Amino acid sequence: MPLPLIPAAFFLAGLMGYGAKKAYDGIDSMKDAKDIGEEAEARHQDAVKRLDGARGVLQQQLDALDAQRDGIITTTFRRLFDFLEQLSQKARLEALERLGTVGVSREEVRLFAAQYLEAGGTLSGSVAAAVTGAGASALTTGLVTTFATAGTGAAMSGLSGAAANSALLAWLGGGSLASGGLGVAGGTVVLGGIAVAPAVAVVGFVLAHQGEKAKTKAIAYAEEVDGQVACIDAAIALLARACTRVEELSGVLGALDERAGRAIDALWALGGQFDAEDDAHLARFATAMQLVKAQSELMRMPLFSDGGDLNTQLETLLEQSRGLLQRETS
């Protein structure tokens, strides 16, 4: 009797239909996994590209700032030290000793003398001795290096692109080594690792044999990428703020340099008749020194803190310098 075979035929047909549906679902899930992975990879690559662009913009600004810094040191600082060179030893020492009364310490003079020497400037033994408060023979390269990192503890190259880049990489790596983070090396790994990981992950999704498993992994991967993109966006925002700070710094340095140039002109206008006992002469000298001191402080202060954020000390110095400029104007 053929009739009992009919239910079996329906059962087999249903089973085949169910199998086909499962196969379709599996293929569809694998396609979803691939799409999710590729979209996440595209988001990540776009974020990395934007980060590279932001870093490039900041690097250009830092390079321009370095050129401005070099110009200030080799021109304005040189003219001030040239003025000191032509003074008598007695007038030079008296003028430098009286600077403390107008808020310019001998240590500050040492620091911008070190900047000048590091930039290739030269000082005679007598001026070096007066500036440093030491014997002329003591102004060695090692002593200059000590001065260059004294006071604030910041290196003279704190504003350089390399230093800014290192600070940023350290921040991306989870903070400096001292704070328990991965430091610069860790930041480099983060930037390099997240740039190549997505492609590897997407290949893994495609090769997965279980559609739902692949889709689950793809979703988890997309969430991880979103977290990484959020970190990159935070870095881009930091770089944008840094660009604004560099613009402010460049503007203030330029204004200070203009005033310092005029102040040094006023010193040279004395025609070699500078008298440290003359209050008017000393006022001219103090003004030039205060302006150059402000420039020196700004140029020594790093753009980024050890934690990788913008250095609040630099912001404070900018406000103080603006106050100095306002006082000089009035």
C-alpha positions as CSV (number, residue, x, y, z in Angstrom):
1,M,0.0,0.0,0.0
2,P,1.6,3.3,-1.1
3,L,-0.4,5.5,1.2
4,P,1.7,5.1,4.4
5,L,4.7,6.4,2.4
6,I,3.0,9.8,2.0
7,P,3.5,11.0,5.6
8,A,7.2,9.9,5.3
9,A,7.5,11.9,2.1
10,F,6.1,15.0,3.8
11,F,8.4,14.5,6.7
12,L,11.5,14.3,4.4
13,A,10.3,17.3,2.5
14,G,9.8,19.2,5.7
15,L,13.2,18.1,7.0
16,M,14.8,19.2,3.7
17,G,13.0,22.5,3.9
18,Y,14.2,23.0,7.5
19,G,17.7,22.2,6.5
20,A,17.6,24.6,3.6
21,K,16.2,27.3,5.9
22,K,19.0,26.7,8.4
23,A,21.6,26.8,5.6
24,Y,20.1,30.0,4.3
25,D,20.1,31.5,7.8
26,G,23.7,30.4,8.3
27,I,24.7,32.0,5.0
28,D,22.7,35.1,5.8
29,S,24.3,35.4,9.2
30,M,27.8,35.0,7.7
31,K,26.9,37.8,5.2
32,D,25.8,40.0,8.1
33,A,29.0,39.2,10.0
34,K,31.0,40.2,7.0
35,D,29.0,43.4,6.5
36,I,29.2,44.3,10.2
37,G,33.0,43.7,10.2
38,E,33.6,45.7,7.1
39,E,31.5,48.6,8.3
40,A,33.4,48.6,11.6
41,E,36.7,48.5,9.7
42,A,35.7,51.4,7.5
43,R,34.8,53.5,10.6
44,H,38.1,52.6,12.2
45,Q,40.1,53.5,9.1
46,D,38.3,56.8,8.8
47,A,39.1,57.6,12.4
48,V,42.8,56.7,12.0
49,K,42.9,58.9,8.9
50,R,41.4,61.8,10.7
51,L,43.8,61.3,13.6
52,D,46.8,61.3,11.2
53,G,45.4,64.5,9.6
54,A,45.0,66.2,13.0
55,R,48.5,65.2,14.0
56,G,49.9,66.5,10.8
57,V,48.2,69.9,11.3
58,L,49.6,70.2,14.8
59,Q,53.1,69.1,13.6
60,Q,53.1,71.9,11.0
61,Q,52.2,74.4,13.7
62,L,54.9,73.1,16.0
63,D,57.5,73.3,13.2
64,A,56.5,77.0,12.6
65,L,56.6,77.6,16.3
66,D,60.1,76.1,16.5
67,A,61.2,78.4,13.7
68,Q,59.7,81.4,15.5
69,R,61.5,80.3,18.7
70,D,64.8,80.0,16.9
71,G,64.3,83.5,15.4
72,I,63.6,85.0,18.9
73,I,66.7,83.4,20.4
74,T,69.1,84.2,17.6
75,T,67.9,87.8,17.1
76,T,66.3,89.3,20.2
77,F,68.3,87.3,22.8
78,R,71.5,88.0,20.9
79,R,70.9,91.7,20.8
80,L,70.3,91.8,24.5
81,F,73.5,89.8,25.2
82,D,75.4,92.0,22.8
83,F,74.3,95.0,24.9
84,L,75.6,93.3,28.0
85,E,78.9,92.6,26.2
86,Q,79.6,96.3,25.5
87,L,79.0,97.3,29.1
88,S,81.8,97.7,31.6
89,Q,82.1,94.8,34.1
90,K,81.0,97.0,36.9
91,A,77.9,98.3,35.2
92,R,77.0,94.8,34.0
93,L,77.2,93.3,37.5
94,E,75.3,96.1,39.1
95,A,72.5,95.9,36.6
96,L,72.2,92.2,37.0
97,E,72.3,92.4,40.8
98,R,69.4,94.9,40.8
99,L,67.2,92.8,38.6
100,G,65.8,90.9,41.6
101,T,64.0,94.1,42.6
102,V,61.9,94.0,39.4
103,G,61.0,90.3,39.5
104,V,63.8,88.9,37.3
105,S,66.0,86.4,39.2
106,R,69.6,85.5,38.3
107,E,68.3,81.9,37.7
108,E,66.0,83.2,35.0
109,V,68.8,85.0,33.3
110,R,70.9,81.8,33.4
111,L,68.0,79.9,31.8
112,F,67.6,82.2,28.8
113,A,71.4,82.4,28.5
114,A,71.4,78.6,28.2
115,Q,68.7,78.8,25.5
116,Y,70.9,81.3,23.6
117,L,74.0,79.2,23.9
118,E,72.1,76.0,22.9
119,A,70.9,77.9,19.7
120,G,74.6,78.5,18.8
121,G,75.1,81.9,20.4
122,T,78.3,82.9,22.1
123,L,79.1,84.8,25.3
124,S,82.4,86.2,26.4
125,G,83.9,84.8,29.6
126,S,83.2,88.0,31.5
127,V,79.5,88.1,30.5
128,A,79.1,84.3,31.1
129,A,80.5,84.8,34.6
130,A,78.2,87.7,35.3
131,V,75.2,85.9,34.0
132,T,75.8,82.6,35.7
133,G,77.3,83.9,38.9
134,A,80.2,81.5,38.5
135,G,83.7,81.7,37.2
136,A,84.1,82.1,33.5
137,S,85.7,78.7,33.2
138,A,82.6,77.0,34.8
139,L,80.4,77.7,31.8
140,T,80.9,74.4,30.1
141,T,78.5,72.4,28.0
142,G,77.5,70.4,31.0
143,L,76.6,73.5,33.0
144,V,74.5,74.8,30.1
145,T,72.7,71.5,30.0
146,T,72.0,71.8,33.7
147,F,70.6,75.3,33.2
148,A,68.5,74.1,30.4
149,T,66.6,71.7,32.6
150,A,66.6,73.8,35.8
151,G,63.7,75.8,37.3
152,T,60.6,74.2,35.8
153,G,62.4,70.9,35.1
154,A,61.2,71.2,31.5
155,A,63.7,70.6,28.6
156,M,64.3,73.5,26.3
157,S,62.9,71.4,23.4
158,G,59.6,71.0,25.2
159,L,57.7,72.6,22.4
160,S,59.3,70.6,19.6
161,G,57.2,68.3,17.4
162,A,59.0,65.2,18.6
163,A,58.3,66.0,22.3
164,A,54.6,66.7,21.6
165,N,54.3,63.5,19.6
166,S,55.9,61.5,22.4
167,A,53.5,63.0,24.9
168,L,50.6,62.2,22.8
169,L,51.7,58.6,22.2
170,A,52.3,58.1,25.9
171,W,48.7,59.3,26.5
172,L,47.3,57.0,23.9
173,G,49.3,54.2,25.6
174,G,47.5,54.8,28.9
175,G,49.7,57.4,30.5
176,S,53.4,57.6,31.2
177,L,55.3,54.7,32.6
178,A,55.6,56.5,35.9
179,S,51.9,56.7,36.3
180,G,51.5,53.0,35.5
181,G,50.6,53.3,31.8
182,L,52.4,51.8,28.8
183,G,54.3,55.0,28.0
184,V,55.4,56.0,24.6
185,A,56.0,52.4,23.4
186,G,52.5,51.5,24.5
187,G,51.1,54.4,22.6
188,T,52.9,53.4,19.5
189,V,51.5,49.9,19.8
190,V,48.0,51.3,20.3
191,L,48.2,53.4,17.2
192,G,49.8,50.7,15.1
193,G,47.8,47.8,16.5
194,I,44.3,49.3,16.0
195,A,45.2,50.3,12.5
196,V,45.8,46.7,11.3
197,A,43.6,44.6,13.6
198,P,40.2,45.2,11.7
199,A,41.3,43.5,8.5
200,V,42.5,40.4,10.3
201,A,39.2,40.3,12.2
202,V,37.0,40.6,9.1
203,V,38.9,37.7,7.5
204,G,38.1,35.6,10.6
205,F,34.4,36.4,10.2
206,V,34.4,35.2,6.6
207,L,36.1,32.0,7.4
208,A,33.9,31.1,10.3
209,H,31.8,28.0,9.6
210,Q,29.0,28.8,12.0
211,G,27.0,31.8,10.9
212,E,25.5,32.8,14.2
213,K,28.9,32.4,15.9
214,A,30.5,34.6,13.2
215,K,27.8,37.2,13.6
216,T,28.2,37.3,17.4
217,K,31.9,37.8,17.0
218,A,31.4,40.5,14.5
219,I,29.0,42.4,16.8
220,A,31.5,42.2,19.6
221,Y,34.3,43.3,17.3
222,A,32.2,46.3,16.1
223,E,31.6,47.3,19.7
224,E,35.3,47.2,20.4
225,V,36.0,49.3,17.3
226,D,33.5,51.8,18.5
227,G,35.4,52.1,21.7
228,Q,38.6,52.6,19.9
229,V,37.1,55.2,17.6
230,A,35.8,57.0,20.7
231,C,39.4,57.1,22.0
232,I,40.7,58.4,18.7
233,D,38.0,61.1,18.6
234,A,39.2,62.1,22.1
235,A,42.8,62.3,20.8
236,I,41.6,64.4,17.8
237,A,39.8,66.8,20.1
238,L,43.0,67.1,22.2
239,L,45.0,67.9,19.1
240,A,42.5,70.5,18.1
241,R,42.8,72.2,21.5
242,A,46.6,71.9,21.2
243,C,46.4,73.7,17.8
244,T,44.5,76.5,19.4
245,R,47.0,76.8,22.2
246,V,49.9,76.9,19.8
247,E,48.2,79.7,17.9
248,E,47.8,81.6,21.2
249,L,51.4,80.9,22.1
250,S,52.7,82.1,18.8
251,G,50.7,85.3,19.0
252,V,51.8,86.1,22.5
253,L,55.5,85.4,21.7
254,G,55.2,87.6,18.6
255,A,53.8,90.5,20.7
256,L,56.4,90.0,23.4
257,D,59.1,90.0,20.8
258,E,57.9,93.3,19.3
259,R,57.9,94.9,22.7
260,A,61.3,93.4,23.6
261,G,62.8,94.7,20.4
262,R,61.6,98.2,21.2
263,A,62.9,97.9,24.7
264,I,66.4,96.7,23.5
265,D,66.4,99.6,21.0
266,A,65.9,101.9,23.9
267,L,68.9,100.5,25.7
268,W,71.1,100.8,22.6
269,A,69.9,104.4,22.2
270,L,71.8,105.3,25.4
271,G,74.9,105.2,23.2
272,G,77.1,103.3,25.6
273,Q,76.3,105.7,28.5
274,F,74.3,103.1,30.5
275,D,74.5,103.8,34.2
276,A,73.1,101.1,36.5
277,E,72.7,103.7,39.2
278,D,70.4,105.8,37.0
279,D,66.8,104.7,37.8
280,A,65.6,105.6,34.3
281,H,68.4,103.5,32.7
282,L,67.7,100.6,35.0
283,A,64.0,100.8,34.2
284,R,64.8,100.3,30.5
285,F,67.1,97.4,31.3
286,A,64.5,95.8,33.5
287,T,61.8,96.2,30.9
288,A,63.9,94.4,28.3
289,M,64.8,91.7,30.7
290,Q,61.3,91.1,31.9
291,L,60.0,90.8,28.3
292,V,62.8,88.4,27.4
293,K,62.3,86.4,30.6
294,A,58.6,86.0,29.7
295,Q,59.6,84.7,26.2
296,S,62.1,82.3,27.7
297,E,59.5,80.9,30.2
298,L,56.9,80.4,27.4
299,M,59.4,78.7,25.1
300,R,60.7,76.3,27.9
301,M,57.2,75.2,28.9
302,P,56.1,71.9,27.2
303,L,52.8,72.0,25.4
304,F,51.6,68.7,26.9
305,S,51.8,67.6,30.5
306,D,53.2,64.2,31.5
307,G,49.7,62.8,31.5
308,G,49.2,63.8,27.9
309,D,46.7,66.6,28.4
310,L,47.4,70.3,27.7
311,N,49.8,71.8,30.2
312,T,47.9,74.1,32.5
313,Q,51.2,75.8,33.5
314,L,51.6,77.0,30.0
315,E,48.1,78.5,30.1
316,T,49.0,80.3,33.3
317,L,52.2,81.7,31.8
318,L,50.2,82.9,28.8
319,E,47.9,84.8,31.1
320,Q,50.8,86.3,33.0
321,S,52.5,87.4,29.7
322,R,49.2,89.0,28.5
323,G,49.2,90.9,31.8
324,L,52.8,92.0,31.2
325,L,52.0,93.2,27.7
326,Q,49.0,95.1,29.0
327,R,51.1,96.8,31.6
328,E,53.7,97.7,29.1
329,T,51.1,99.2,26.8
330,S,49.6,101.3,29.6
